[in-house]
Amino acid sequence: MVEAADNPLMSKLMRAVAGRMVWLFHLTSSRDPLVACQEHREIADAIRAGNARLAEALTYSHIESGREPSLAVMATLLPE
């Protein structure tokens, strides 16, 4: 998606957070991969259709779905 946007600033910003994203993907690996894949497809479909508002809403929904499981895993990794 970042490459498709052909936006140098976005590419630079994404390089800065790429390592954190890999870690986040590891934390959320317990999510159902079929569900996550379907969410990704819906986001991509909205982008292809040129529906930026739907793509934005789907992306936020996808992030929210992974937030609680990610926080739960992080809580087990951090000292009390």
N, CA, C and O atoms as a Maestro MAE file, in Angstrom:
{
 s_m_m2io_version
 :::
 2.0.0
}

f_m_ct {
 s_m_title
 :::
 protein
 m_atom[320] {
  # First column is atom index #
  i_m_mmod_type
  r_m_x_coord
  r_m_y_coord
  r_m_z_coord
  i_m_residue_number
  s_m_chain_name
  s_m_pdb_residue_name
  s_m_pdb_atom_name
  i_m_atomic_number
  :::
  1 25 0.827 -1.185 0.000 1 A "MET " " N  " 7
  2 3 0.000 0.000 0.000 1 A "MET " " CA " 6
  3 2 0.874 1.253 0.000 1 A "MET " " C  " 6
  4 15 0.601 2.221 -0.709 1 A "MET " " O  " 8
  5 25 1.928 1.211 0.809 2 A "VAL " " N  " 7
  6 3 2.812 2.373 0.887 2 A "VAL " " CA " 6
  7 2 3.476 2.613 -0.461 2 A "VAL " " C  " 6
  8 15 3.526 3.745 -0.941 2 A "VAL " " O  " 8
  9 25 3.984 1.550 -1.067 3 A "GLU " " N  " 7
  10 3 4.627 1.708 -2.375 3 A "GLU " " CA " 6
  11 2 3.630 2.173 -3.431 3 A "GLU " " C  " 6
  12 15 3.959 2.999 -4.282 3 A "GLU " " O  " 8
  13 25 2.426 1.646 -3.374 4 A "ALA " " N  " 7
  14 3 1.403 2.027 -4.348 4 A "ALA " " CA " 6
  15 2 1.040 3.503 -4.230 4 A "ALA " " C  " 6
  16 15 0.661 4.135 -5.215 4 A "ALA " " O  " 8
  17 25 1.158 4.050 -3.021 5 A "ALA " " N  " 7
  18 3 0.841 5.469 -2.822 5 A "ALA " " CA " 6
  19 2 1.870 6.362 -3.500 5 A "ALA " " C  " 6
  20 15 1.582 7.519 -3.809 5 A "ALA " " O  " 8
  21 25 3.063 5.834 -3.731 6 A "ASP " " N  " 7
  22 3 4.136 6.587 -4.383 6 A "ASP " " CA " 6
  23 2 4.331 7.952 -3.723 6 A "ASP " " C  " 6
  24 15 4.404 8.989 -4.383 6 A "ASP " " O  " 8
  25 25 4.412 7.905 -2.382 7 A "ASN " " N  " 7
  26 3 4.559 9.117 -1.592 7 A "ASN " " CA " 6
  27 2 5.864 9.008 -0.804 7 A "ASN " " C  " 6
  28 15 5.952 8.232 0.147 7 A "ASN " " O  " 8
  29 25 6.887 9.790 -1.200 8 A "PRO " " N  " 7
  30 3 8.184 9.676 -0.525 8 A "PRO " " CA " 6
  31 2 8.127 9.904 0.979 8 A "PRO " " C  " 6
  32 15 8.820 9.215 1.728 8 A "PRO " " O  " 8
  33 25 7.322 10.851 1.434 9 A "LEU " " N  " 7
  34 3 7.213 11.107 2.872 9 A "LEU " " CA " 6
  35 2 6.627 9.895 3.589 9 A "LEU " " C  " 6
  36 15 7.128 9.481 4.634 9 A "LEU " " O  " 8
  37 25 5.562 9.329 3.020 10 A "MET " " N  " 7
  38 3 4.947 8.153 3.643 10 A "MET " " CA " 6
  39 2 5.942 7.001 3.684 10 A "MET " " C  " 6
  40 15 6.030 6.297 4.690 10 A "MET " " O  " 8
  41 25 6.688 6.801 2.608 11 A "SER " " N  " 7
  42 3 7.690 5.731 2.576 11 A "SER " " CA " 6
  43 2 8.734 5.928 3.663 11 A "SER " " C  " 6
  44 15 9.111 4.976 4.347 11 A "SER " " O  " 8
  45 25 9.199 7.157 3.824 12 A "LYS " " N  " 7
  46 3 10.206 7.455 4.851 12 A "LYS " " CA " 6
  47 2 9.642 7.202 6.248 12 A "LYS " " C  " 6
  48 15 10.314 6.608 7.091 12 A "LYS " " O  " 8
  49 25 8.421 7.646 6.493 13 A "LEU " " N  " 7
  50 3 7.804 7.442 7.805 13 A "LEU " " CA " 6
  51 2 7.589 5.965 8.102 13 A "LEU " " C  " 6
  52 15 7.786 5.527 9.236 13 A "LEU " " O  " 8
  53 25 7.189 5.194 7.099 14 A "MET " " N  " 7
  54 3 6.950 3.772 7.306 14 A "MET " " CA " 6
  55 2 8.250 3.012 7.581 14 A "MET " " C  " 6
  56 15 8.255 2.061 8.362 14 A "MET " " O  " 8
  57 25 9.342 3.421 6.950 15 A "ARG " " N  " 7
  58 3 10.636 2.780 7.243 15 A "ARG " " CA " 6
  59 2 10.989 2.966 8.719 15 A "ARG " " C  " 6
  60 15 11.569 2.078 9.343 15 A "ARG " " O  " 8
  61 25 10.636 4.120 9.266 16 A "ALA " " N  " 7
  62 3 10.959 4.412 10.662 16 A "ALA " " CA " 6
  63 2 10.186 3.514 11.637 16 A "ALA " " C  " 6
  64 15 10.657 3.272 12.749 16 A "ALA " " O  " 8
  65 25 9.023 3.023 11.244 17 A "VAL " " N  " 7
  66 3 8.214 2.206 12.164 17 A "VAL " " CA " 6
  67 2 8.155 0.730 11.765 17 A "VAL " " C  " 6
  68 15 7.457 -0.056 12.406 17 A "VAL " " O  " 8
  69 25 8.879 0.350 10.717 18 A "ALA " " N  " 7
  70 3 8.797 -1.018 10.206 18 A "ALA " " CA " 6
  71 2 9.139 -2.062 11.271 18 A "ALA " " C  " 6
  72 15 8.455 -3.080 11.376 18 A "ALA " " O  " 8
  73 25 10.180 -1.824 12.055 19 A "GLY " " N  " 7
  74 3 10.555 -2.771 13.104 19 A "GLY " " CA " 6
  75 2 9.463 -2.940 14.142 19 A "GLY " " C  " 6
  76 15 9.186 -4.051 14.594 19 A "GLY " " O  " 8
  77 25 8.858 -1.852 14.509 20 A "ARG " " N  " 7
  78 3 7.762 -1.925 15.490 20 A "ARG " " CA " 6
  79 2 6.572 -2.687 14.916 20 A "ARG " " C  " 6
  80 15 5.878 -3.398 15.643 20 A "ARG " " O  " 8
  81 25 6.339 -2.542 13.633 21 A "MET " " N  " 7
  82 3 5.222 -3.248 13.006 21 A "MET " " CA " 6
  83 2 5.457 -4.755 13.018 21 A "MET " " C  " 6
  84 15 4.526 -5.525 13.253 21 A "MET " " O  " 8
  85 25 6.688 -5.178 12.767 22 A "VAL " " N  " 7
  86 3 7.003 -6.613 12.816 22 A "VAL " " CA " 6
  87 2 6.725 -7.151 14.214 22 A "VAL " " C  " 6
  88 15 6.155 -8.230 14.369 22 A "VAL " " O  " 8
  89 25 7.131 -6.393 15.232 23 A "TRP " " N  " 7
  90 3 6.877 -6.788 16.619 23 A "TRP " " CA " 6
  91 2 5.376 -6.861 16.881 23 A "TRP " " C  " 6
  92 15 4.902 -7.803 17.515 23 A "TRP " " O  " 8
  93 25 4.630 -5.878 16.400 24 A "LEU " " N  " 7
  94 3 3.181 -5.864 16.592 24 A "LEU " " CA " 6
  95 2 2.533 -7.063 15.908 24 A "LEU " " C  " 6
  96 15 1.637 -7.691 16.472 24 A "LEU " " O  " 8
  97 25 2.983 -7.384 14.695 25 A "PHE " " N  " 7
  98 3 2.434 -8.551 14.009 25 A "PHE " " CA " 6
  99 2 2.693 -9.818 14.816 25 A "PHE " " C  " 6
  100 15 1.846 -10.709 14.868 25 A "PHE " " O  " 8
  101 25 3.859 -9.898 15.441 26 A "HIS " " N  " 7
  102 3 4.163 -11.050 16.295 26 A "HIS " " CA " 6
  103 2 3.188 -11.106 17.472 26 A "HIS " " C  " 6
  104 15 2.690 -12.176 17.825 26 A "HIS " " O  " 8
  105 25 2.922 -9.955 18.069 27 A "LEU " " N  " 7
  106 3 2.021 -9.917 19.229 27 A "LEU " " CA " 6
  107 2 0.601 -10.320 18.866 27 A "LEU " " C  " 6
  108 15 -0.111 -10.901 19.686 27 A "LEU " " O  " 8
  109 25 0.191 -10.018 17.656 28 A "THR " " N  " 7
  110 3 -1.188 -10.301 17.262 28 A "THR " " CA " 6
  111 2 -1.307 -11.602 16.481 28 A "THR " " C  " 6
  112 15 -2.341 -11.864 15.866 28 A "THR " " O  " 8
  113 25 -0.257 -12.421 16.500 29 A "SER " " N  " 7
  114 3 -0.281 -13.661 15.726 29 A "SER " " CA " 6
  115 2 -1.321 -14.656 16.236 29 A "SER " " C  " 6
  116 15 -1.633 -15.627 15.546 29 A "SER " " O  " 8
  117 25 -1.853 -14.433 17.414 30 A "SER " " N  " 7
  118 3 -2.876 -15.336 17.932 30 A "SER " " CA " 6
  119 2 -4.253 -15.051 17.332 30 A "SER " " C  " 6
  120 15 -5.175 -15.852 17.486 30 A "SER " " O  " 8
  121 25 -4.394 -13.909 16.648 31 A "ARG " " N  " 7
  122 3 -5.666 -13.618 15.978 31 A "ARG " " CA " 6
  123 2 -5.886 -14.606 14.848 31 A "ARG " " C  " 6
  124 15 -4.931 -15.125 14.270 31 A "ARG " " O  " 8
  125 25 -7.129 -14.860 14.542 32 A "ASP " " N  " 7
  126 3 -7.471 -15.763 13.448 32 A "ASP " " CA " 6
  127 2 -6.935 -15.187 12.137 32 A "ASP " " C  " 6
  128 15 -7.382 -14.123 11.709 32 A "ASP " " O  " 8
  129 25 -5.991 -15.867 11.495 33 A "PRO " " N  " 7
  130 3 -5.399 -15.316 10.274 33 A "PRO " " CA " 6
  131 2 -6.409 -15.158 9.141 33 A "PRO " " C  " 6
  132 15 -6.251 -14.280 8.293 33 A "PRO " " O  " 8
  133 25 -7.433 -15.991 9.116 34 A "LEU " " N  " 7
  134 3 -8.451 -15.857 8.068 34 A "LEU " " CA " 6
  135 2 -9.246 -14.571 8.242 34 A "LEU " " C  " 6
  136 15 -9.588 -13.906 7.264 34 A "LEU " " O  " 8
  137 25 -9.537 -14.229 9.483 35 A "VAL " " N  " 7
  138 3 -10.265 -12.992 9.759 35 A "VAL " " CA " 6
  139 2 -9.395 -11.787 9.390 35 A "VAL " " C  " 6
  140 15 -9.860 -10.859 8.728 35 A "VAL " " O  " 8
  141 25 -8.139 -11.808 9.821 36 A "ALA " " N  " 7
  142 3 -7.235 -10.699 9.516 36 A "ALA " " CA " 6
  143 2 -7.055 -10.551 8.003 36 A "ALA " " C  " 6
  144 15 -7.032 -9.434 7.485 36 A "ALA " " O  " 8
  145 25 -6.931 -11.660 7.310 37 A "CYS " " N  " 7
  146 3 -6.767 -11.620 5.853 37 A "CYS " " CA " 6
  147 2 -8.012 -11.037 5.187 37 A "CYS " " C  " 6
  148 15 -7.903 -10.237 4.258 37 A "CYS " " O  " 8
  149 25 -9.175 -11.431 5.652 38 A "GLN " " N  " 7
  150 3 -10.422 -10.885 5.104 38 A "GLN " " CA " 6
  151 2 -10.504 -9.384 5.347 38 A "GLN " " C  " 6
  152 15 -10.927 -8.632 4.469 38 A "GLN " " O  " 8
  153 25 -10.105 -8.950 6.529 39 A "GLU " " N  " 7
  154 3 -10.096 -7.513 6.825 39 A "GLU " " CA " 6
  155 2 -9.149 -6.783 5.872 39 A "GLU " " C  " 6
  156 15 -9.469 -5.702 5.379 39 A "GLU " " O  " 8
  157 25 -7.983 -7.381 5.617 40 A "HIS " " N  " 7
  158 3 -7.019 -6.769 4.690 40 A "HIS " " CA " 6
  159 2 -7.600 -6.691 3.276 40 A "HIS " " C  " 6
  160 15 -7.420 -5.692 2.580 40 A "HIS " " O  " 8
  161 25 -8.295 -7.748 2.859 41 A "ARG " " N  " 7
  162 3 -8.917 -7.743 1.529 41 A "ARG " " CA " 6
  163 2 -9.949 -6.620 1.412 41 A "ARG " " C  " 6
  164 15 -10.004 -5.918 0.402 41 A "ARG " " O  " 8
  165 25 -10.758 -6.463 2.451 42 A "GLU " " N  " 7
  166 3 -11.789 -5.420 2.425 42 A "GLU " " CA " 6
  167 2 -11.162 -4.034 2.342 42 A "GLU " " C  " 6
  168 15 -11.664 -3.166 1.629 42 A "GLU " " O  " 8
  169 25 -10.079 -3.827 3.061 43 A "ILE " " N  " 7
  170 3 -9.372 -2.541 3.003 43 A "ILE " " CA " 6
  171 2 -8.833 -2.315 1.589 43 A "ILE " " C  " 6
  172 15 -9.004 -1.240 1.016 43 A "ILE " " O  " 8
  173 25 -8.183 -3.335 1.038 44 A "ALA " " N  " 7
  174 3 -7.630 -3.211 -0.317 44 A "ALA " " CA " 6
  175 2 -8.725 -2.973 -1.344 44 A "ALA " " C  " 6
  176 15 -8.550 -2.173 -2.263 44 A "ALA " " O  " 8
  177 25 -9.849 -3.657 -1.199 45 A "ASP " " N  " 7
  178 3 -10.969 -3.458 -2.126 45 A "ASP " " CA " 6
  179 2 -11.481 -2.021 -2.073 45 A "ASP " " C  " 6
  180 15 -11.780 -1.425 -3.108 45 A "ASP " " O  " 8
  181 25 -11.580 -1.474 -0.878 46 A "ALA " " N  " 7
  182 3 -12.047 -0.092 -0.729 46 A "ALA " " CA " 6
  183 2 -11.062 0.881 -1.375 46 A "ALA " " C  " 6
  184 15 -11.466 1.860 -2.002 46 A "ALA " " O  " 8
  185 25 -9.768 0.603 -1.216 47 A "ILE " " N  " 7
  186 3 -8.751 1.460 -1.836 47 A "ILE " " CA " 6
  187 2 -8.853 1.371 -3.350 47 A "ILE " " C  " 6
  188 15 -8.836 2.391 -4.040 47 A "ILE " " O  " 8
  189 25 -8.960 0.137 -3.874 48 A "ARG " " N  " 7
  190 3 -9.085 -0.037 -5.332 48 A "ARG " " CA " 6
  191 2 -10.318 0.661 -5.883 48 A "ARG " " C  " 6
  192 15 -10.304 1.176 -7.001 48 A "ARG " " O  " 8
  193 25 -11.376 0.673 -5.098 49 A "ALA " " N  " 7
  194 3 -12.629 1.313 -5.532 49 A "ALA " " CA " 6
  195 2 -12.567 2.834 -5.402 49 A "ALA " " C  " 6
  196 15 -13.473 3.541 -5.841 49 A "ALA " " O  " 8
  197 25 -11.500 3.320 -4.801 50 A "GLY " " N  " 7
  198 3 -11.369 4.761 -4.630 50 A "GLY " " CA " 6
  199 2 -12.209 5.316 -3.485 50 A "GLY " " C  " 6
  200 15 -12.466 6.519 -3.423 50 A "GLY " " O  " 8
  201 25 -12.635 4.440 -2.581 51 A "ASN " " N  " 7
  202 3 -13.473 4.855 -1.463 51 A "ASN " " CA " 6
  203 2 -12.595 5.056 -0.223 51 A "ASN " " C  " 6
  204 15 -12.468 4.173 0.626 51 A "ASN " " O  " 8
  205 25 -12.000 6.239 -0.151 52 A "ALA " " N  " 7
  206 3 -11.047 6.531 0.924 52 A "ALA " " CA " 6
  207 2 -11.702 6.480 2.300 52 A "ALA " " C  " 6
  208 15 -11.094 5.991 3.253 52 A "ALA " " O  " 8
  209 25 -12.917 6.970 2.417 53 A "ARG " " N  " 7
  210 3 -13.578 6.985 3.738 53 A "ARG " " CA " 6
  211 2 -13.860 5.570 4.227 53 A "ARG " " C  " 6
  212 15 -13.703 5.281 5.413 53 A "ARG " " O  " 8
  213 25 -14.275 4.685 3.320 54 A "LEU " " N  " 7
  214 3 -14.502 3.294 3.716 54 A "LEU " " CA " 6
  215 2 -13.180 2.627 4.079 54 A "LEU " " C  " 6
  216 15 -13.103 1.902 5.071 54 A "LEU " " O  " 8
  217 25 -12.143 2.866 3.284 55 A "ALA " " N  " 7
  218 3 -10.829 2.294 3.584 55 A "ALA " " CA " 6
  219 2 -10.357 2.752 4.958 55 A "ALA " " C  " 6
  220 15 -9.828 1.958 5.736 55 A "ALA " " O  " 8
  221 25 -10.548 4.020 5.250 56 A "GLU " " N  " 7
  222 3 -10.147 4.554 6.557 56 A "GLU " " CA " 6
  223 2 -10.933 3.875 7.678 56 A "GLU " " C  " 6
  224 15 -10.348 3.455 8.676 56 A "GLU " " O  " 8
  225 25 -12.247 3.765 7.520 57 A "ALA " " N  " 7
  226 3 -13.082 3.157 8.557 57 A "ALA " " CA " 6
  227 2 -12.704 1.687 8.769 57 A "ALA " " C  " 6
  228 15 -12.617 1.223 9.906 57 A "ALA " " O  " 8
  229 25 -12.484 0.966 7.682 58 A "LEU " " N  " 7
  230 3 -12.103 -0.446 7.792 58 A "LEU " " CA " 6
  231 2 -10.743 -0.602 8.451 58 A "LEU " " C  " 6
  232 15 -10.528 -1.531 9.230 58 A "LEU " " O  " 8
  233 25 -9.824 0.304 8.141 59 A "THR " " N  " 7
  234 3 -8.489 0.242 8.741 59 A "THR " " CA " 6
  235 2 -8.562 0.488 10.239 59 A "THR " " C  " 6
  236 15 -7.943 -0.237 11.018 59 A "THR " " O  " 8
  237 25 -9.310 1.498 10.646 60 A "TYR " " N  " 7
  238 3 -9.457 1.752 12.084 60 A "TYR " " CA " 6
  239 2 -10.124 0.572 12.784 60 A "TYR " " C  " 6
  240 15 -9.734 0.209 13.894 60 A "TYR " " O  " 8
  241 25 -11.112 -0.021 12.151 61 A "SER " " N  " 7
  242 3 -11.784 -1.181 12.737 61 A "SER " " CA " 6
  243 2 -10.804 -2.349 12.884 61 A "SER " " C  " 6
  244 15 -10.802 -3.042 13.902 61 A "SER " " O  " 8
  245 25 -9.985 -2.556 11.872 62 A "HIS " " N  " 7
  246 3 -8.977 -3.629 11.904 62 A "HIS " " CA " 6
  247 2 -7.990 -3.403 13.055 62 A "HIS " " C  " 6
  248 15 -7.642 -4.339 13.776 62 A "HIS " " O  " 8
  249 25 -7.551 -2.180 13.217 63 A "ILE " " N  " 7
  250 3 -6.616 -1.847 14.300 63 A "ILE " " CA " 6
  251 2 -7.271 -2.078 15.659 63 A "ILE " " C  " 6
  252 15 -6.654 -2.639 16.563 63 A "ILE " " O  " 8
  253 25 -8.514 -1.646 15.798 64 A "GLU " " N  " 7
  254 3 -9.223 -1.829 17.073 64 A "GLU " " CA " 6
  255 2 -9.397 -3.303 17.407 64 A "GLU " " C  " 6
  256 15 -9.311 -3.686 18.574 64 A "GLU " " O  " 8
  257 25 -9.640 -4.129 16.405 65 A "SER " " N  " 7
  258 3 -9.817 -5.565 16.642 65 A "SER " " CA " 6
  259 2 -8.561 -6.197 17.224 65 A "SER " " C  " 6
  260 15 -8.643 -7.147 18.003 65 A "SER " " O  " 8
  261 25 -7.403 -5.674 16.850 66 A "GLY " " N  " 7
  262 3 -6.154 -6.228 17.352 66 A "GLY " " CA " 6
  263 2 -5.623 -5.557 18.597 66 A "GLY " " C  " 6
  264 15 -4.678 -6.048 19.213 66 A "GLY " " O  " 8
  265 25 -6.221 -4.435 18.976 67 A "ARG " " N  " 7
  266 3 -5.690 -3.669 20.107 67 A "ARG " " CA " 6
  267 2 -5.713 -4.451 21.418 67 A "ARG " " C  " 6
  268 15 -4.686 -4.547 22.090 67 A "ARG " " O  " 8
  269 25 -6.851 -5.005 21.789 68 A "GLU " " N  " 7
  270 3 -6.966 -5.694 23.076 68 A "GLU " " CA " 6
  271 2 -6.064 -6.920 23.154 68 A "GLU " " C  " 6
  272 15 -5.364 -7.093 24.151 68 A "GLU " " O  " 8
  273 25 -6.058 -7.780 22.130 69 A "PRO " " N  " 7
  274 3 -5.129 -8.924 22.199 69 A "PRO " " CA " 6
  275 2 -3.671 -8.478 22.292 69 A "PRO " " C  " 6
  276 15 -2.883 -9.100 23.005 69 A "PRO " " O  " 8
  277 25 -3.307 -7.424 21.592 70 A "SER " " N  " 7
  278 3 -1.929 -6.924 21.647 70 A "SER " " CA " 6
  279 2 -1.587 -6.418 23.040 70 A "SER " " C  " 6
  280 15 -0.519 -6.723 23.570 70 A "SER " " O  " 8
  281 25 -2.483 -5.653 23.627 71 A "LEU " " N  " 7
  282 3 -2.242 -5.123 24.970 71 A "LEU " " CA " 6
  283 2 -2.150 -6.247 25.995 71 A "LEU " " C  " 6
  284 15 -1.348 -6.182 26.927 71 A "LEU " " O  " 8
  285 25 -2.969 -7.274 25.820 72 A "ALA " " N  " 7
  286 3 -2.931 -8.414 26.749 72 A "ALA " " CA " 6
  287 2 -1.583 -9.120 26.676 72 A "ALA " " C  " 6
  288 15 -1.026 -9.498 27.706 72 A "ALA " " O  " 8
  289 25 -1.059 -9.301 25.474 73 A "VAL " " N  " 7
  290 3 0.238 -9.960 25.329 73 A "VAL " " CA " 6
  291 2 1.329 -9.066 25.914 73 A "VAL " " C  " 6
  292 15 2.211 -9.558 26.618 73 A "VAL " " O  " 8
  293 25 1.285 -7.770 25.637 74 A "MET " " N  " 7
  294 3 2.292 -6.860 26.174 74 A "MET " " CA " 6
  295 2 2.293 -6.859 27.694 74 A "MET " " C  " 6
  296 15 3.349 -6.746 28.317 74 A "MET " " O  " 8
  297 25 1.122 -6.984 28.289 75 A "ALA " " N  " 7
  298 3 1.032 -7.011 29.750 75 A "ALA " " CA " 6
  299 2 1.769 -8.218 30.326 75 A "ALA " " C  " 6
  300 15 2.306 -8.144 31.431 75 A "ALA " " O  " 8
  301 25 1.799 -9.309 29.600 76 A "THR " " N  " 7
  302 3 2.512 -10.492 30.090 76 A "THR " " CA " 6
  303 2 4.028 -10.342 29.923 76 A "THR " " C  " 6
  304 15 4.791 -11.046 30.585 76 A "THR " " O  " 8
  305 25 4.468 -9.442 29.056 77 A "LEU " " N  " 7
  306 3 5.894 -9.266 28.789 77 A "LEU " " CA " 6
  307 2 6.542 -8.218 29.676 77 A "LEU " " C  " 6
  308 15 7.755 -8.240 29.886 77 A "LEU " " O  " 8
  309 25 5.748 -7.313 30.190 78 A "LEU " " N  " 7
  310 3 6.275 -6.213 30.983 78 A "LEU " " CA " 6
  311 2 6.306 -6.582 32.462 78 A "LEU " " C  " 6
  312 15 5.383 -7.228 32.959 78 A "LEU " " O  " 8
  313 25 7.356 -6.179 33.166 79 A "PRO " " N  " 7
  314 3 7.390 -6.440 34.608 79 A "PRO " " CA " 6
  315 2 6.329 -5.634 35.328 79 A "PRO " " C  " 6
  316 15 5.950 -4.548 34.890 79 A "PRO " " O  " 8
  317 25 5.854 -6.173 36.435 80 A "GLU " " N  " 7
  318 3 4.805 -5.470 37.194 80 A "GLU " " CA " 6
  319 2 5.355 -4.323 37.968 80 A "GLU " " C  " 6
  320 15 4.608 -3.629 38.658 80 A "GLU " " O  " 8
  :::
 }
 m_bond[319] {
  # First column is bond index #
  i_m_from
  i_m_to
  i_m_order
  :::
  1 1 2 1
  2 2 3 1
  3 3 4 2
  4 3 5 1
  5 5 6 1
  6 6 7 1
  7 7 8 2
  8 7 9 1
  9 9 10 1
  10 10 11 1
  11 11 12 2
  12 11 13 1
  13 13 14 1
  14 14 15 1
  15 15 16 2
  16 15 17 1
  17 17 18 1
  18 18 19 1
  19 19 20 2
  20 19 21 1
  21 21 22 1
  22 22 23 1
  23 23 24 2
  24 23 25 1
  25 25 26 1
  26 26 27 1
  27 27 28 2
  28 27 29 1
  29 29 30 1
  30 30 31 1
  31 31 32 2
  32 31 33 1
  33 33 34 1
  34 34 35 1
  35 35 36 2
  36 35 37 1
  37 37 38 1
  38 38 39 1
  39 39 40 2
  40 39 41 1
  41 41 42 1
  42 42 43 1
  43 43 44 2
  44 43 45 1
  45 45 46 1
  46 46 47 1
  47 47 48 2
  48 47 49 1
  49 49 50 1
  50 50 51 1
  51 51 52 2
  52 51 53 1
  53 53 54 1
  54 54 55 1
  55 55 56 2
  56 55 57 1
  57 57 58 1
  58 58 59 1
  59 59 60 2
  60 59 61 1
  61 61 62 1
  62 62 63 1
  63 63 64 2
  64 63 65 1
  65 65 66 1
  66 66 67 1
  67 67 68 2
  68 67 69 1
  69 69 70 1
  70 70 71 1
  71 71 72 2
  72 71 73 1
  73 73 74 1
  74 74 75 1
  75 75 76 2
  76 75 77 1
  77 77 78 1
  78 78 79 1
  79 79 80 2
  80 79 81 1
  81 81 82 1
  82 82 83 1
  83 83 84 2
  84 83 85 1
  85 85 86 1
  86 86 87 1
  87 87 88 2
  88 87 89 1
  89 89 90 1
  90 90 91 1
  91 91 92 2
  92 91 93 1
  93 93 94 1
  94 94 95 1
  95 95 96 2
  96 95 97 1
  97 97 98 1
  98 98 99 1
  99 99 100 2
  100 99 101 1
  101 101 102 1
  102 102 103 1
  103 103 104 2
  104 103 105 1
  105 105 106 1
  106 106 107 1
  107 107 108 2
  108 107 109 1
  109 109 110 1
  110 110 111 1
  111 111 112 2
  112 111 113 1
  113 113 114 1
  114 114 115 1
  115 115 116 2
  116 115 117 1
  117 117 118 1
  118 118 119 1
  119 119 120 2
  120 119 121 1
  121 121 122 1
  122 122 123 1
  123 123 124 2
  124 123 125 1
  125 125 126 1
  126 126 127 1
  127 127 128 2
  128 127 129 1
  129 129 130 1
  130 130 131 1
  131 131 132 2
  132 131 133 1
  133 133 134 1
  134 134 135 1
  135 135 136 2
  136 135 137 1
  137 137 138 1
  138 138 139 1
  139 139 140 2
  140 139 141 1
  141 141 142 1
  142 142 143 1
  143 143 144 2
  144 143 145 1
  145 145 146 1
  146 146 147 1
  147 147 148 2
  148 147 149 1
  149 149 150 1
  150 150 151 1
  151 151 152 2
  152 151 153 1
  153 153 154 1
  154 154 155 1
  155 155 156 2
  156 155 157 1
  157 157 158 1
  158 158 159 1
  159 159 160 2
  160 159 161 1
  161 161 162 1
  162 162 163 1
  163 163 164 2
  164 163 165 1
  165 165 166 1
  166 166 167 1
  167 167 168 2
  168 167 169 1
  169 169 170 1
  170 170 171 1
  171 171 172 2
  172 171 173 1
  173 173 174 1
  174 174 175 1
  175 175 176 2
  176 175 177 1
  177 177 178 1
  178 178 179 1
  179 179 180 2
  180 179 181 1
  181 181 182 1
  182 182 183 1
  183 183 184 2
  184 183 185 1
  185 185 186 1
  186 186 187 1
  187 187 188 2
  188 187 189 1
  189 189 190 1
  190 190 191 1
  191 191 192 2
  192 191 193 1
  193 193 194 1
  194 194 195 1
  195 195 196 2
  196 195 197 1
  197 197 198 1
  198 198 199 1
  199 199 200 2
  200 199 201 1
  201 201 202 1
  202 202 203 1
  203 203 204 2
  204 203 205 1
  205 205 206 1
  206 206 207 1
  207 207 208 2
  208 207 209 1
  209 209 210 1
  210 210 211 1
  211 211 212 2
  212 211 213 1
  213 213 214 1
  214 214 215 1
  215 215 216 2
  216 215 217 1
  217 217 218 1
  218 218 219 1
  219 219 220 2
  220 219 221 1
  221 221 222 1
  222 222 223 1
  223 223 224 2
  224 223 225 1
  225 225 226 1
  226 226 227 1
  227 227 228 2
  228 227 229 1
  229 229 230 1
  230 230 231 1
  231 231 232 2
  232 231 233 1
  233 233 234 1
  234 234 235 1
  235 235 236 2
  236 235 237 1
  237 237 238 1
  238 238 239 1
  239 239 240 2
  240 239 241 1
  241 241 242 1
  242 242 243 1
  243 243 244 2
  244 243 245 1
  245 245 246 1
  246 246 247 1
  247 247 248 2
  248 247 249 1
  249 249 250 1
  250 250 251 1
  251 251 252 2
  252 251 253 1
  253 253 254 1
  254 254 255 1
  255 255 256 2
  256 255 257 1
  257 257 258 1
  258 258 259 1
  259 259 260 2
  260 259 261 1
  261 261 262 1
  262 262 263 1
  263 263 264 2
  264 263 265 1
  265 265 266 1
  266 266 267 1
  267 267 268 2
  268 267 269 1
  269 269 270 1
  270 270 271 1
  271 271 272 2
  272 271 273 1
  273 273 274 1
  274 274 275 1
  275 275 276 2
  276 275 277 1
  277 277 278 1
  278 278 279 1
  279 279 280 2
  280 279 281 1
  281 281 282 1
  282 282 283 1
  283 283 284 2
  284 283 285 1
  285 285 286 1
  286 286 287 1
  287 287 288 2
  288 287 289 1
  289 289 290 1
  290 290 291 1
  291 291 292 2
  292 291 293 1
  293 293 294 1
  294 294 295 1
  295 295 296 2
  296 295 297 1
  297 297 298 1
  298 298 299 1
  299 299 300 2
  300 299 301 1
  301 301 302 1
  302 302 303 1
  303 303 304 2
  304 303 305 1
  305 305 306 1
  306 306 307 1
  307 307 308 2
  308 307 309 1
  309 309 310 1
  310 310 311 1
  311 311 312 2
  312 311 313 1
  313 313 314 1
  314 314 315 1
  315 315 316 2
  316 315 317 1
  317 317 318 1
  318 318 319 1
  319 319 320 2
  :::
 }
}
